Amino acid sequence: MAQKKILLINNEPLVINEMRRILALADYAVIGVAKNYREANKILLVVTPELVIIDINLGAGNDGFELAKRIKEQYRLPFIFLADTINQQNLLHAQEITSYGYILKPITAAILIPTLEIAVNKYLTEKALRESEEKYRVIVENTNDYIFMLNP
């Protein structure tokens, strides 16, 4: 089975190292690490991860929620939020953006890996559904004949 490609967006070296260690043991490939909004955008121009892990607190400037909105709108990639704490405001932000998960630090393999698996599977299911819907939409829009149902 091919390794799933993960992009990490976090500005804490200890957290990044721990995530890399856990992900490597679970056969995930970290294809990029960004410390802020600007670095993440540069990386996303050249690589396509299967999932992005975004710290909601990226220091000064744009936060993880703003980055997640951009990733969702521009790249249509799944992402999981990473945070020090959970509060009502952050939970509402995460729900509005429709993240695929929310993990609290400190990170453990017992929490990270199942959350990633669920997120990737949910994303792949949604992607297949979108592709199927698009295929049938094109068929219907390009059908020149009318389809009639006759009642006997």
C-alpha positions in Angstrom: 0.0 0.0 0.0 1.3 3.5 -0.9 2.2 5.9 1.8 -0.4 8.6 2.4 1.1 12.0 1.9 0.7 14.5 4.8 1.5 18.3 4.9 2.2 19.6 8.4 1.6 23.3 9.2 2.9 24.1 12.7 5.4 26.5 14.1 6.6 24.4 17.1 9.7 22.3 16.3 9.0 19.8 19.1 5.5 19.2 17.9 6.7 18.8 14.3 9.3 16.3 15.3 6.8 14.2 17.4 4.3 14.2 14.5 7.0 13.2 12.1 8.0 10.3 14.4 4.4 9.1 14.8 3.6 9.4 11.2 6.7 7.5 10.1 5.9 4.6 12.4 2.4 4.5 10.9 3.8 4.5 7.3 2.7 8.1 6.4 4.9 10.3 4.3 5.4 13.9 5.5 5.8 15.7 2.1 6.2 19.2 3.6 6.4 21.3 6.7 5.3 24.9 6.9 5.6 27.2 9.8 3.1 29.8 8.7 0.5 30.8 6.2 3.0 32.0 3.5 5.1 28.9 3.6 2.1 26.7 3.4 0.9 28.5 0.3 4.3 28.0 -1.4 4.3 24.3 -0.6 0.8 23.8 -1.8 1.8 25.2 -5.2 4.2 22.3 -5.8 2.9 19.3 -3.8 -0.6 17.8 -3.3 -1.0 16.1 0.0 -3.8 13.7 0.8 -4.3 15.5 4.1 -3.1 18.6 5.9 -2.6 19.0 9.6 -3.0 22.7 10.6 -2.2 24.2 13.9 -4.8 26.9 14.6 -2.2 29.1 16.2 0.5 30.0 13.7 1.8 33.0 15.5 1.6 36.5 14.1 -0.5 37.1 10.9 -3.0 34.7 9.4 -4.2 32.0 11.7 -4.8 28.3 10.9 -8.5 28.9 10.4 -7.9 31.4 7.6 -5.4 29.0 6.0 -7.9 26.1 6.3 -10.6 28.2 4.5 -8.1 28.8 1.6 -7.1 25.2 1.5 -10.8 24.1 1.4 -11.8 26.7 -1.3 -8.7 26.6 -3.5 -7.4 23.0 -3.2 -10.3 21.0 -1.9 -8.1 19.1 0.5 -9.0 17.6 3.8 -7.5 19.0 6.9 -7.4 18.4 10.6 -6.9 21.1 13.2 -4.3 20.9 15.9 -4.7 23.0 19.0 -3.4 23.6 22.6 -6.9 23.9 24.0 -10.4 23.7 22.9 -12.9 26.5 23.6 -16.4 27.3 22.2 -15.1 29.9 19.7 -12.5 27.6 18.2 -14.9 24.7 18.1 -17.4 26.9 16.2 -14.7 28.1 13.8 -13.8 24.5 13.1 -17.4 23.5 12.5 -18.0 26.4 10.2 -15.0 25.5 8.0 -16.0 21.8 8.1 -12.7 20.3 9.2 -12.2 16.6 9.2 -11.0 16.6 12.8 -9.7 18.5 15.8 -6.8 17.1 17.8 -5.5 18.5 21.1 -1.8 18.6 22.1 0.1 16.7 23.3 -0.2 14.4 20.3 -0.3 10.7 20.7 -0.3 7.9 18.1 -3.5 6.5 19.7 -5.3 9.8 18.8 -3.5 11.0 15.7 -3.5 7.8 13.5 -7.2 6.9 13.9 -8.2 10.5 13.3 -6.1 10.6 10.1 -7.5 7.3 8.9 -11.1 8.5 9.4 -10.4 11.8 7.8 -8.7 10.4 4.7 -11.5 7.8 4.2 -14.2 10.4 4.6 -12.4 12.6 2.1 -12.0 9.8 -0.5 -15.7 8.9 -0.1 -16.8 12.5 -0.6 -14.4 12.9 -3.6 -15.8 9.7 -5.3 -19.4 11.1 -4.7 -18.5 14.5 -6.2 -16.9 12.7 -9.2 -20.0 10.5 -9.7 -22.3 13.5 -9.4 -20.3 15.4 -11.9 -20.3 12.5 -14.4 -24.1 12.1 -14.2 -24.6 15.9 -14.4 -22.6 15.9 -17.7 -24.6 13.0 -19.1 -27.9 14.7 -18.3 -26.8 18.1 -19.6 -25.5 16.6 -22.9 -28.5 14.4 -23.5 -30.3 15.7 -26.6 -33.2 13.2 -26.3 -36.0 13.4 -23.9 -36.7 10.6 -21.6 -40.4 9.8 -21.1 -42.1 7.6 -18.6 -45.3 6.0 -19.8 -48.0 4.8 -17.5 -49.7 1.7 -18.8 
